[in-house]
Amino acid sequence: MKRHTQSLAAILLGTLVMAYQPLAEAASTTYGFYNITHNNAAAEMDGEANLMVEVIDLGPQVQFKFTNNSTSSLTDVYFDDGTLLGIASITDSGLGVAFSAGGSPPNLPGGNTASPSFNTTAGFLADSDPAVSPNGVSSGEWVAITFDLINGKTYADTIAALSLPNGGGTGDLRIGVHVQSYAGGSESFINNPAPVPEAETYAMMLAGLGLVGWAARRRRQSR
């Protein structure tokens, strides 16, 4: 009887733990950007340090969530080839951000200076509504563009396409953004093919460095 009671308690406890566990977060990968227009050195450094896009797995769709903690306004987003079929929806952080599919200019400003040239795929762009800069993405705001994928393509295929080393080649996917309201004018950026390391990765690196240092000290002390 006692063993039966203990087993039942274990089952109930396991059920409660499972019930209160948070739902698993969708897989995501974050990328920074590098500048291609070089109009202003301070603006270039600001954008490269503060522009981010989080690529999120939504099953049959992939979402691109843009944030901007620079002193500017992200006003235009462009996509060059890859695994995407078409824009399914555009959402944002609310008051102060308003984007629509399509836009002007139809190509990433300065995209021809990239190597190879950045060529926006037809229909794969969005920009902020008038007034352009006030409705763009500024510090603390975001805009998310969700795409349907080409039949048979997945989130993993999208990450692979973003990470191909020959950026701009067949099957590659590149993301371009146009950023305005810098003191020196505007700048254009393209995503880095290498993702931003996650916090856990940094922690593991620091732990590894700590172990290396500890081992070195032990060797010195044992001599």
N, C-alpha and C positions, 0 to 999 in steps of 0.2 A: 504493500500500500504506500509506504514511504517512497519507494523508488518510482512508483507511478505518479505520485504527487510532484516529485522533483522533475520528472520528464515533462509533465504538463506545464509546470512553471517555466521550464526552459523554452518550451514552444511558445508560450504566451510572451515571454520576454523577447524572444527573437522576432515575433510578429510586431510587437510594439516598436522595436528598434527599426525594423524595415519601414513601418508606417511613418515614422518621424524623420527618416533620412531625407535630405533635400533631393529634389530631382536632379539628375545629372545634367550639367551644363552642356550646351551644344559645343561641338569642337570649333575652335577658332584659331586663327593665326594673324598676327599683327605685323604690318610693314611700315617702315618709314619712307621718306622721299628724298631724292637728290635733285638739285637745281639744274636746269638746262639753259636758262636765258641769261643769267649773270648780269642783270641790270644794276644791282646794288649789292655790295658785299655784305652789309649788315642784314638786309632783307633775306639774302640767300642763306646766311647762317641761321637766322631766326626761323625760317621755314623748315630747314633741314632738321632742326632740333625739336620742332613742335607740331609738325603735320604727321598724322597717323591715319591708317586705314585698317580696320579689323575685318577680316574675311571670315564669315560665320556660316557653318553648315546648317542648312534648313531642309535637309533631305533632298527632295527633287529641285530645290532652289539653293542659291547662294546669295548671302547678303553682304554688302560692302558698307561698313559704317565708318564715316569720316569724322574725325575730330581735329580741332585746330586750337592750340593754346598759344599761338603766336600773336603779334600785335596787328594782324591783318584780318582780312575777310576772305574765306574760301568761297568763290562764286561760281566756278565751273568745274565739272568732272567729265572726263573722257575715258573711253575704253578702246583698246586697240587689239582686235581679233581675240583668239582664245576659245574657251569652252561655252561661251554665252550664246543664248538664243534670243533673248529680248527682255526689256525691262518689265517686271511684273508690278512693282509698286515703289513709291518713294515716301518715306516717313521721316520725321524730324523731331527735335527736342522741344518744339513748341514755339511760343511767341519769340519773334526775332529771327526765325529761320523759315524760308519758304522756297522750295525748289519745284521745278516742273521738268518733265522729259523734253528732250530737244534743247535748242538754244542757239545763241549767237555769241561768238563766232562758231561755225560748225566744226572747226578743227582746233586742236590745242594750240594756243598762241606760242610760236617759237618751236612747234613740234618738228619742223624741218631741220632744226639745229641738232636734234638728237641723232645718235648713230646706232642702228639705222633710224631713218626718219619715222616719227610717230604719226601713224595714219589712223584717224578715228574711224571705227567701223560704223556704217550707216545706222543711225538710230540709237547708237550706244553712247549717249551723252545726256547731261542734265545741267541746268544752270539756275541760279537764284532769280526769283521774280523781281520786277522793279519795286522799290528802289534797290538796285543790284547789291551794293555793298551792305546796307543795313539788313537785307534779307539773306546774306551769306552766312557761313559758319564762322563764328568768332569764338573767343575763349569761353570755355564751359558749355558750348553748344555742339550739336551733331546733326548729320543728315545720313540716312541709310537708304541705299538703293538696292533693291532685291531683284535678282535676275532669274528667269527660267533658264535651265541648262539645255544644251543640245542633247537630243535623245541618246541615252547611254552614257553621258558624261556625269561625273560626280564631283563632290567637294574635293576629293583627293586629286582628281584630274585637274581641277582649277588651281589648287596649290602647286601642283607640278608645273602647270603652264606659267604661273607667276614666277617660278623659280628657275626657269630655263636660262642657262648662262648666255645664250646668244640673243638676248632681248630683242624682240621685234621680228624674229624668224617665224617660219611656218609653225603654227600651233602654239606659239608663245602668247601670253596675255600680259599687256602692260596697262597701267592706270596712270592717267595724267590729270593734274589739277592746276587750275589757274587761280592765283591768289592776288587780290587787289587791296587798295588802301594802305599800302606801305608808303612811308614818307618819300621813298625814291620811285614810286610808281607801282608796277605789277611784276610778278614773277610766275614762271611755270615750272612744275616739278613732275618727275616720273617716279613711280615706286621703286625702291631698292629690291632686287631679286632675292636677297637674303632676309628672312624674317627677323623681327626684333626678338632677342632672347627673352623668355618668360622669367618672372621673378624667381621661380624655383630653380631655373638654370643658373642664375646669378648666385643663388644660395649654395648650390652644389659646387660651383667654381670657387667661391670663397672658402667653403669647407675643404676642398681639395688643396687649395693654397695653404690653408692652415695646417693640414696634415703634412704637407711637404716641409713647411717651416719647422714643425715639431720634430719630424724625423731628422732634419739637418741638425737641430740642436742636440738631439739624443746622440747622434754620431760624434759631434764635437765633445760632448761630456764624457763619452766612453773612451776617448783617446787618452 
